Amino acid sequence: MSTTHSERLRELLEPLVTSQGLDLEEIAVDSVGRKRVLRVVVDSDTGADLDQIADVSRELSAKLDESDAMGEGEYTLEVGTPGAERPLTEHRHYVRAVDRLVRFQLADGGELVARILDVDDEGLDLEVPGVKGRKATSRRLGFAGIEKARVQVEFNRKDKKDMTEEEEA
């Protein structure tokens, strides 16, 4: 998809997504055989539920049908959320990932896995998990020091609301 086509689709669709209280995170057009698939990824600070996704999908479909943004050929519209292991590329993504475990590729070539505790305009306050019985440590990481960041899936983590005061300490 050309930058011009991508920009045109974003200009057309973003106001509708925003009017539903969501952020337009990504637009991609892929060819699958003879058909094209338009994938639209949306999110918000509180997440997007199925009803919101259905509503925005109907709005986007109607808008695309009345425009020529996708041309004459057949296509399928898919609307969804970023997924569990989403990459963090915008400030708002880091804010939404507070209390989540993240794998960072550092600008100096290193790698770090840590939990985001707080986010401000300059960077992140992190908790680096202890290894082999050691205590967790705190670390400050500026945005300039981050090459890539991706949320990690945690299967065995207890939510803070489910923990007793002893476990939390």
N, C-alpha and C positions, 0 to 999 in steps of 0.2 A: 504494500500500500504506500503510495507516494505521500510525502510530507504534506503536499497541498491537499490531497484527498483526506488525509487524517485530520488536518486542521479544519477542513470544511465540515467533516462529520462532527468534530468536537464543537464547533461553533453552532451547529444545528441542534445537537443533542444535550449539550451541557446545561442550557437554561431549563430544560424539562427535568433533568436529573436533580438540579439544584432546587427546583420548585417542589420536589418531593422530599426535601430535607436530606438529600444525599450528596456525596461528592463523586464526580466522574473520575475514576482512577485510571482507566485504560480503555482504549478502543483498538481492536485488531480485526482485520479482514483476512481470512485464510481461504485458500481454495481447497476443496475436498472433492476430488474428481471433477465433474463438470459444475458442481454447485459451489457457491461461496457461503462462508459462515462469517457473520458479523458478531464478534464477541465484545460485549460491553461489561466492564467491571465497575461496580459501584460500592460505596462504603459510607459509613458515618462514624462519629465518635462513639455512638452507642451500638454500632453494628446495624445491619439491615436484616429485617425479618422477611419471611416468605411473602407476606401480604404486601410489603413495600416493594419487593422485587417484582411481584406480579403487576402491581399498579404502574410502576415505572416501565415495565416491559410493554404494557398496553399503550402507554403514552408514546414511547419511542417508536413502536410499530406503526401507530397512526401517523406520526410525524414523518417517518421514512416513506410511508405509502403515498403521502401527499407531495413529497419532494422527489427530485430525481437524483438524490445524493448517492444512491446505490446503482444507478443506471437501470438498464432494461432487464438485465439478467436476473434469474432466480437466485434467492439467497435465504439463509436461515438466520434469524436473530436469536442470540443467546445472551441473557442478562444474568449476572451472578456477582458474587463477592470475591475478594482476593484469595481466600483460602487460608488454611492453617499456617503454612510456612511462607507467608507473604514476604517479599523483599521490602525493606524500609528505605524509601527514597525521598520522602518529603518530611518536613518538620512534623506535620500532623500525624504521620505514620508512627513516629517515635512516641508522640504523646499517647496515641492509642495503644501502644505496646508497653506502657508502664505496667510493672509487675509481671512481665513476660520474660522468658529466657530467650536471649538473642545470640546468634553467632555472628561475630564481627570479623571481617577481613580488614586489617588495619593498613593505613597508608604506608607504614614502614615495612610492610610485608608480613607482619605477624598475624596471629589469629587469637581471638579471645571469645570465650563464651561467658556471658554474665547476664544478670537480671537487671532490667532498667528500673530504677527507683524513682527518678525524677528527671524532667526535661526542662531546659530553659533555652534561651536564644543562642547560647554559646555551645552547649553540649549536654552531656548526660551524666547523672550520678548513677553509678553501677554497684551491684553487689556481685563479686566474683565468688562462686561457690568454692568451699574448701574441698581439698582432695585428700583422700585416705585419712579421714578423721580430723583434718585441720579445720579451723574456723573459717567462715567466709570473711572476705576482706572487702573494703570499700575502695572504689576507684572513680576518678573523674576522667571522662573522655570527651574531648572537643570534637565537634563535627568535622573539622579539617583533618582529624586523624582517622576518619572512617572511610574506607574504600567501598565496602559493601556491608550490608547488614540484613540478616534474615531471621525471622521469628522461628523458634524451635518448638516442636510438638513435645509436650510433657504428658506422659501417660499416668505417672504415679504421684503427681504433686497434689497435696491437699490444698483446698482453698482456705484462705485465712479465716473465713467465717466458720469453717468446719473444724478449725484447730482449737485446742484448749489453750489457756494462757501459758501453761507449762511448755507445750509443744512449740508455741510461737516464740517463746523466749529462747 
